[in-house]
Amino acid sequence: MATSKTVKLVKIPGLLRYHEGLKLQQRLWNLSKNHRLNYLIMCEHSPVYTFGKRQSKSDLSGEFQRLQGAGAECYATPRGGLTTFHGPGQLVCYPVLNLRNFKHGAKWYVNQLEELVISTCYQMGVRAERCEHVGIWTGNNKICALGVNIRARCTTHGLALNCNTDLEWFDKIVPCGIAGRGVTSLSREIGRDVGVEEAGEVLVREFQKVMECSVVT
């Protein structure tokens, strides 16, 4: 029997265009808000650069043109944070949760997402940690970007964990606006190819522990 802390896993096969991911999140957000349901979307995006709500729209037109010339789509989003990249080889997770079911608020939720990534990396043999900057890091390099949006106590957006991502995409931006730091991936840190499917299985297990919930298919 489903409970208020049951989370429906929504795995998207292939590469998902970013705007289709936004539409899916909105549809599930409506269900979450109106019926107190919970979802976990897992996907890989086709190449796209996204920009957070802290960035001025007047500054984006030139960036859009430059980055679209590199072969990626560009979108301004309502999530927190600044510029980041999503693409093949990156595990993107969008928890659409009604926080009333979890009896906690935004601060708890962000902390648990961070803990989820740290625990997932640990289970795969990678030491990752928080630092003064947003996201999860291994040393001086970011391995996972975080950016959430919470409306009516229901969540959208989430995290992007680099698995076997082509990291050269990040060379075209200052990831999340943080100069002087780099990016890395599970594959680079472990020294072998780690795909989204492998990392996703670990993340779902850790999600259930960290969020104290049941994930169902």
C-alpha positions as CSV (number, residue, x, y, z in Angstrom):
1,M,0.0,0.0,0.0
2,A,1.3,3.4,-0.9
3,T,2.1,5.8,1.9
4,S,2.8,9.5,2.0
5,K,6.6,8.7,1.8
6,T,6.3,6.5,-1.2
7,V,8.2,7.9,-4.2
8,K,7.4,6.9,-7.8
9,L,10.5,6.4,-9.9
10,V,10.2,7.9,-13.4
11,K,13.2,6.8,-15.6
12,I,13.4,8.4,-19.0
13,P,15.2,6.3,-21.7
14,G,17.6,7.9,-24.1
15,L,18.4,11.6,-24.2
16,L,15.7,14.0,-23.0
17,R,15.6,17.5,-24.4
18,Y,15.6,20.0,-21.6
19,H,12.3,21.7,-22.4
20,E,10.6,18.3,-22.3
21,G,12.1,17.7,-18.9
22,L,10.6,21.1,-17.7
23,K,7.2,20.1,-19.0
24,L,7.4,16.7,-17.2
25,Q,8.4,18.4,-14.0
26,Q,5.5,20.8,-14.2
27,R,3.0,18.1,-14.8
28,L,4.2,16.0,-11.9
29,W,4.5,19.1,-9.7
30,N,0.8,19.7,-10.2
31,L,0.1,16.1,-9.1
32,S,2.4,16.5,-6.1
33,K,0.7,19.7,-5.0
34,N,-2.8,18.7,-5.5
35,H,-2.6,15.0,-4.4
36,R,0.5,14.9,-2.1
37,L,2.3,12.5,-4.4
38,N,6.1,12.1,-4.8
39,Y,8.2,11.4,-7.8
40,L,11.9,10.9,-8.7
41,I,12.7,11.7,-12.3
42,M,16.0,10.2,-13.6
43,C,17.3,11.1,-17.0
44,E,20.1,12.2,-19.3
45,H,19.7,15.4,-21.2
46,S,20.9,16.2,-24.7
47,P,23.6,19.0,-24.5
48,V,22.2,22.1,-22.8
49,Y,23.4,25.0,-20.8
50,T,21.1,26.3,-18.1
51,F,21.1,29.6,-16.3
52,G,19.7,30.2,-12.7
53,K,17.3,32.8,-11.5
54,R,20.1,34.9,-10.0
55,Q,21.4,35.8,-13.5
56,S,20.3,39.0,-15.3
57,K,18.3,38.4,-18.4
58,S,20.1,41.3,-20.1
59,D,23.4,39.4,-19.8
60,L,22.1,36.2,-21.3
61,S,21.4,37.0,-25.0
62,G,25.1,37.1,-25.9
63,E,25.8,33.9,-23.9
64,F,22.9,32.1,-25.6
65,Q,24.3,32.9,-29.0
66,R,27.9,31.9,-28.1
67,L,26.9,28.6,-26.5
68,Q,24.3,27.6,-29.0
69,G,27.1,28.0,-31.6
70,A,28.9,25.2,-29.7
71,G,26.0,22.8,-30.4
72,A,24.0,23.1,-27.2
73,E,20.6,24.4,-26.3
74,C,20.3,27.2,-23.7
75,Y,17.6,27.9,-21.2
76,A,16.9,30.4,-18.3
77,T,15.4,28.5,-15.4
78,P,13.7,29.3,-12.0
79,R,16.2,27.1,-10.1
80,G,18.9,28.5,-7.8
81,G,22.5,28.8,-8.8
82,L,24.2,30.1,-12.0
83,T,25.3,28.6,-15.3
84,T,25.8,24.9,-15.6
85,F,25.9,22.2,-18.3
86,H,23.7,19.0,-18.7
87,G,24.4,16.4,-21.3
88,P,25.1,12.7,-22.1
89,G,26.9,10.8,-19.4
90,Q,25.4,12.9,-16.6
91,L,22.9,11.5,-14.2
92,V,20.2,14.2,-13.7
93,C,17.7,13.6,-10.9
94,Y,14.6,15.8,-10.4
95,P,12.9,14.9,-7.1
96,V,9.3,16.2,-7.3
97,L,8.4,15.8,-3.6
98,N,5.6,17.2,-1.5
99,L,7.6,18.3,1.6
100,R,4.4,18.1,3.7
101,N,4.8,14.3,3.4
102,F,8.3,14.5,4.9
103,K,7.4,17.0,7.6
104,H,10.4,19.1,6.9
105,G,11.3,22.3,5.0
106,A,13.7,23.7,2.4
107,K,16.8,23.7,4.5
108,W,16.4,20.0,5.4
109,Y,15.6,19.2,1.8
110,V,18.8,20.8,0.4
111,N,20.9,19.2,3.2
112,Q,19.5,15.8,2.4
113,L,20.2,16.2,-1.4
114,E,23.8,17.0,-0.5
115,E,24.0,14.0,1.8
116,L,22.5,11.8,-1.0
117,V,25.2,12.7,-3.4
118,I,28.0,12.3,-0.8
119,S,26.6,8.9,0.2
120,T,26.3,7.8,-3.5
121,C,29.9,8.8,-4.2
122,Y,31.1,7.0,-1.1
123,Q,29.4,3.8,-2.1
124,M,31.2,4.0,-5.4
125,G,34.6,4.6,-3.9
126,V,34.8,8.4,-4.2
127,R,35.2,10.8,-1.3
128,A,33.0,13.8,-1.9
129,E,32.1,16.7,0.4
130,R,30.4,20.0,0.8
131,C,32.4,23.2,0.8
132,E,31.6,26.9,1.0
133,H,30.3,26.8,-2.6
134,V,27.1,25.2,-3.8
135,G,27.3,21.6,-5.0
136,I,29.3,18.6,-4.1
137,W,33.1,18.5,-4.6
138,T,36.1,16.2,-4.6
139,G,39.0,18.4,-3.7
140,N,39.0,21.4,-5.9
141,N,36.6,19.9,-8.5
142,K,32.9,19.8,-8.6
143,I,31.4,16.4,-9.2
144,C,27.7,17.3,-8.8
145,A,25.7,20.5,-9.3
146,L,22.7,21.2,-7.2
147,G,19.9,23.7,-7.8
148,V,16.3,23.5,-6.6
149,N,13.0,25.3,-6.8
150,I,10.3,25.0,-4.1
151,R,6.8,26.3,-4.6
152,A,3.8,25.5,-2.4
153,R,6.2,23.2,-0.5
154,C,6.7,21.0,-3.6
155,T,10.1,20.6,-5.2
156,T,11.4,20.7,-8.7
157,H,14.9,20.7,-10.3
158,G,17.5,18.9,-8.3
159,L,21.0,17.5,-9.0
160,A,23.3,16.6,-11.9
161,L,26.0,14.0,-11.1
162,N,28.8,13.7,-13.6
163,C,29.3,10.0,-14.5
164,N,31.2,9.7,-17.8
165,T,30.4,13.1,-19.0
166,D,32.6,14.8,-21.7
167,L,34.0,17.4,-19.3
168,E,35.1,19.6,-22.2
169,W,31.6,21.1,-22.3
170,F,32.4,22.8,-19.1
171,D,35.4,24.6,-20.6
172,K,33.1,27.0,-22.4
173,I,31.6,28.4,-19.1
174,V,32.6,29.3,-15.5
175,P,30.6,26.4,-13.9
176,C,28.1,27.9,-11.4
177,G,30.0,31.2,-11.6
178,I,32.9,29.8,-9.5
179,A,36.2,30.8,-11.0
180,G,39.4,29.0,-10.2
181,R,37.8,25.6,-9.7
182,G,37.3,22.6,-12.0
183,V,34.9,19.8,-12.6
184,T,35.3,16.1,-12.4
185,S,33.3,12.9,-12.9
186,L,32.9,9.5,-11.2
187,S,34.8,7.9,-14.1
188,R,37.7,10.2,-13.7
189,E,37.9,9.8,-10.0
190,I,37.5,6.0,-10.0
191,G,39.7,5.4,-13.0
192,R,37.2,3.4,-15.1
193,D,34.1,4.0,-17.1
194,V,31.1,4.6,-14.9
195,G,27.8,5.0,-16.7
196,V,24.5,6.7,-15.7
197,E,22.8,3.3,-15.3
198,E,25.3,2.0,-12.8
199,A,25.4,5.3,-10.8
200,G,21.6,5.5,-10.9
201,E,21.1,2.1,-9.2
202,V,23.3,3.2,-6.3
203,L,21.6,6.6,-6.1
204,V,18.1,5.1,-5.8
205,R,19.3,2.9,-3.0
206,E,20.8,5.8,-1.1
207,F,17.8,8.0,-1.8
208,Q,15.6,5.6,0.1
209,K,18.0,5.7,3.1
210,V,18.6,9.4,3.1
211,M,15.0,10.5,2.5
212,E,13.6,7.6,4.7
213,C,11.2,6.7,2.0
214,S,10.3,3.8,-0.4
215,V,11.0,4.1,-4.1
216,V,8.6,2.2,-6.3
217,T,8.5,1.6,-10.1
